Amino acid sequence: PGQHIVERFVRQGGYDDHLAGLRTEYRRRKQAMDASIARHLGSRVVTTDPEGGFFLWVTLQGDDAAVATPRLFEIALAEGVAFIPGPALSPSGRFQDAFRLCFASTSPERTEVGVQRLARALDLARAELTGR
């Protein structure tokens, strides 16, 4: 019975409608994350602009690039936000100054709070490096 229900759903265009809705929602969430990053991190980072997928790749810039993202991850967790540090995505441990953020799993409102927390974590990590 379950397969018949799915077959009917697909045949009647439900799947295409569902995908269109998902694409719209994920685009909205990506744009919300882009806007939050621009507001709270500005020129401190550069991000990718993917045409698909669920993640942004974020690279620290300027003095912030000295912050190792595995250490930033620890501080960010304490602030209540998580990401994937760049070295976790490299067999050789490259990308110490980069990380991957998921925009697909959170609402724009929650993303705003998360990016604010991430900016605070980056401030704390920089202070730890400079001793200030």
Secondary structure, DSSP 8 states (H G I E B T S, - for coil): -HHHHHHHHHHTTHHHHHHHHHHHHHHHHHHHHHHHHHHHTGGGEEE---SSSSEEEEEE-GGGGGS-HHHHHHHHHHHT---EEGGGG-TT---TTEEEEE-TTS-HHHHHHHHHHHHHHHHHHHHHHHT-
